[in-house]
Amino acid sequence: MKLIITGVLARLLATTLLATTLLATTLLATTAAKAEDMVFTSWGGTTQEAQTKSWAEPFTAASGIKVMQDGPTDYGKLKAMVDSGSVNWDVVDVEMDFAIKAAKDGLLEPIDFAAVPKADLDPRFTTDHAVGSFYYSFVLAWNKGAVSGEPAGWADMFDLKKFPGKRTFYKWSAPGVIEIALLADGVPADKLYPLDLDRAFKKLDTIKSDIVWWGGGAESQQLIASGEATFGQLWNGRVFALEKDGADVGVSWNQNLTAADVLVVPKGAKNKDTAMKFLAAASSPAGQAKFAEASGYAPINTKAKAEMPADAVKSLPDAHVDGQINLDMNYWAANRDTIAARWYAWQAK
Amino acid sequence: MSVETRRNFGTVRLPAGFNGLLPALVLIVLFFVIPVLALLLRSVTEPEPGLQNYAALLGDGTYARVFFNTFLVASVVTIVTVLVAFPVAWMLAIMPSALASIVFGVIILSMWTNLLTRTYAWMVLLQRTGVINRTLIAAGVIDQPLPLINNLTGVTIGMVYIMLPFMILPLVGTLRAIDPMTLRAAALCGASPFQAFRRILLPLSLPGIAAGGLMVFVMSLGYFVTPALLGGTSNMMLAEMIAQMIQSLLNWGLGSAAAFILLVVTMALYALQLRLVGARRMSGGI
């Protein structure tokens, strides 16, 4: 019996080794083909389309370097690539609080500011390991046909008497909803941090059964446009797109909350130098102006607005700085895991 | 390896048919056994060596709730699937074969349609402003939309629909193998239709119910797409929690531990059923 098993194992091992070698050779052969080309990864949908048109296509035209698109961004995949040393992504669009945390965990390459001009970049969204991609605001949007009256601010989302019906919020643990609950509960904007989680969850409990969560931008648009949710917390670019499509939506910029996406280069990226050149192009005034015009998200290059048509500037979060609140990315980066654990525990209750 | 083993290496006798088995075995070892071992390893080494991930999962009320949800949803889905599938399977078993193959075709056809598409279709039907609620409101049956989505009802409807073929197919096989004469004999001996069903048909079809039920239950335990889209956050199932741990929290140790627990539970269930029903009967033979 023992003999049989040993023999079987030996055979199995030999075949497995052979198969692994074959597989590895094939994989190597396919990845080593083009050294200069690079891969850009973002969240898909209208946002990545705008990034392709505004950044990748002009970059390819100017440099001859092909930019392959991949997506959606997946932090688990990014970590897996860095851990295994086989990094297929060169530039990735990520949320800024993740970028700060990931830099601390050693998942990112430092930005080479000799290749990426820093002078005109908004310092709020630039770090040693990240260059701003764009910044956005969470705004209050509603379906005009489904809601009675005009919601005026975040507090109205917690008023079930005045505004009955479903309301929609961002599903994942991220800067935004906690702050909205605290603001609605009367916490002054300058006293938000450190976040009082107990108070926030208590406030959220009052409307929990009337919340529909959205997990992605397209879902938030569908919920509001169909009236499935009468109003909700949306990314301003998604509301902008709804308005462009002629949907009957209202929007309040009162206490709009800014957060940012940034571009990072994963540690061990195969085309690091190319990636830096791409970052320079994406964060340039022209790249930022084009993207902002297409998406409704704000540029992170301070010179970009001068290159945009006046009416496009009007729909940007920059036009609504009155009462605007900057979500604290550093606070979130430091407390990401603790808040997430409580967030998901509360959701599952 | 002892000297004796090495001397005999060339003359080892493999079980008959082993060479035919080899490609599948290699595939399974390479893409299943090795990854599962890596998973196990990760669950006891990240972030530091020890059993803290398992302690966290088993000692925390939230995770306990998610485990409970997972088994609740899988059980409800399995029971409802059996109840819906049995009459269909019985009908298929006794139908003229030409007609039966058409009905089979319809059932199989649904399996060839993309899962995501089918789930989104259910969203359109079930939501508050969806087809079902609008029709009922227009007909004056209800005046407030029924909560059919983002809860257990939505998950059950969506998943039963997806699982039905996996229950019907094994069940038809078992039902067809039952000799119709046994039912006639029962009737001749004075059994009422219900008695004949309960004492003859049901026991004889048990292997099919068990095989299909196990498949549905096990598939439901690890389901991701449908619960994520049709369920609410308070019905979160294990697969969604694991995705969260891996993708958004980057806590791979905890995610691996949760995945490993799911695997162990599934295998334990399988072992239990093998004992109860017997391997031969499970595979369709009686």
Interface residues (C-beta under 8 A of the other chain):
Chain A: K2 L3 I4 T6 G7 V8 A10 R11 L12 T15 T16 A19 T20 D74 Y75 G76 K77 K79 D105 K166 K171 W172 S173 V212 W213 G215 S226 G227 E228 D337 A340 A341 Y344 A345 Q347 A348 K349
Chain B: M1 T5 N8 F9 V12 R13 L14 P15 F18 L22 L25 V26 V29 L30 D60 G61 T62 R65 V66 N69 Q127 R128 T129 N150 A228 G232 T233 S234 M236 M241 Q244 I246 Q247 S248 L249 L250 N251 W252
